[in-house]
Amino acid sequence: MASTFAWLDHSEIDRRKALDVVDLFREQDTRDELGIGTVRDALADSLFPGISTIQTRAKYLLFIPWIYQALEASRTKSSDVARLARRHEIDLIYQLLKSDDTDGIIGKDAKASLQRLPSSVYWAGLGVFGIRRFQGSLDQYHRSLDGFYLGRRQVHAFAEDGIVELFKPQTNWHEGLPSAPDGFPEEASLQLREEEAEYLHQQIMTNVPGTLIAFLVDQGEWWDAVSFPWHHPQVGECSSHVKAQLHHAELFSLIMLGAALLYNLMLAEKRASSGNNGAGSPEGLVGHYRNALGDWYGEVEDKRRTLDRWVEFRADFWEVIHRVNPRIPIPTVHFINTWTDIALGSDGIDSLSGARAARDLIHHRERRLKRALARLDNPRALEMWSGAAGTQQLTYRWQQVQTIVQDILHGLGRGQG
């Protein structure tokens, strides 16, 4: 029997996060194996609100409103809008594939069989940036259109009686949104025109001021891609507020990488001792993760003073997190704090990797999260382990942010060359 996900009309943010988890489930090295995703997302939302891990290019922030504005203009019924919107979004794929720039086209491979449409991917971001005025989920928007058309007719009737100033026509999209090119989506392109880039710059500055993404679109200069946001060449020019957020993000990313590597080392050892011959050589994986842990511990030692001071003022970190998400589970806070204390209190990597307290913490955390499916307890689950589970260092959606910001900078004339 196939597995399915179902939900009621909860917030679009919750819906988006659930879908993001489904999409990321295939990427073993990026999965949240130890349940720290709520903290990671709080930091990412502080730095880059409106951006998700599966967004690709900035132009989709305009494509989606243009498609729905056209459907509204033709008074598409609520019962038909989802089907017709899908048709338009699939047509957009084929039009974009005719262009010279095809990097980041959503549905590039799946085409007509695409399941996760761009409208779903960008819906939450459109709200964050004030491009979408409708307050509700995509499904709720579809259902609202029949009433939306009726409401606009009623306002028009009042206008004939001379009392229009008492009523404003409802709108689902920002009034300043640039118009779609003639014939859209024919000859559609992922490149932003100057007017379009300036509009996105304005919306980001207006709706998420004081964030790192706002700084990048406003004062950022073109840069060669870097792996982490704290490596951006203009970090020193950011506000003290953004610098503090980046400081927390960098140290949290570093310290929690060790927990992920130890977890994978324990899995490799378990596989080697049990004779389980899943993906990868068990002995080779044990050596790989021991070496990776050694490299990680070297980085920790390089930042020892900074990390010790960070822990000393740990309340500042949690204040930043709880300001964005006050509902971080207490067991998650306990796990992160305990791991940090164990890692920084060890006498060396051999002491840490063999410490019973560290291994018990990881084991209990996995069991709490996965119960009967915990790999360290379930031979079948261990057999399904790919050899890398959650081993990628946290980047807080930086890959997506770099592309989207550089799209905007290029449109503003601040692109490479």
Buried (B, 14 or more C-beta within 10 A) or exposed (E): EEEEEEEEEEEBBEBBBEBBBEBBEEEBBBBBBBBBBBBBBBBBBBBBBBBBBBBBBBBBBBBBBBBBBBBBEEEBEBEEBBEBBBEBBBBBBBBBEEEEEEEBBBBBEEEEEBEBBBBBBBBBBBBBBBBBBBEBBBBEBBBBBBEBBEBBEEBEEEEEEEEBEEEEEBEBBBEEBBEBBEEBBEEBBBBBBEEBBBBBBBBBBEBBEEBBBBBBBBEBEEBEEEEBBBEBEEBEEBEEEBBBBBBBBBBBBBBBBBBBBBBBBBBBBBBBEEEBEBEBBBEEBBEBBBEBBBEBBEBBEEBEEEBEEBBEEEEEBBEBBBEBBEEBEEEBBEBBBBBBEBBBEBEEBEEBBEBEBBBEBBBBBBBBBBEEEBBBBBEEBBBEBEBBBBBEBBBBBBEBBBBBBBBBBBBBEBBEE
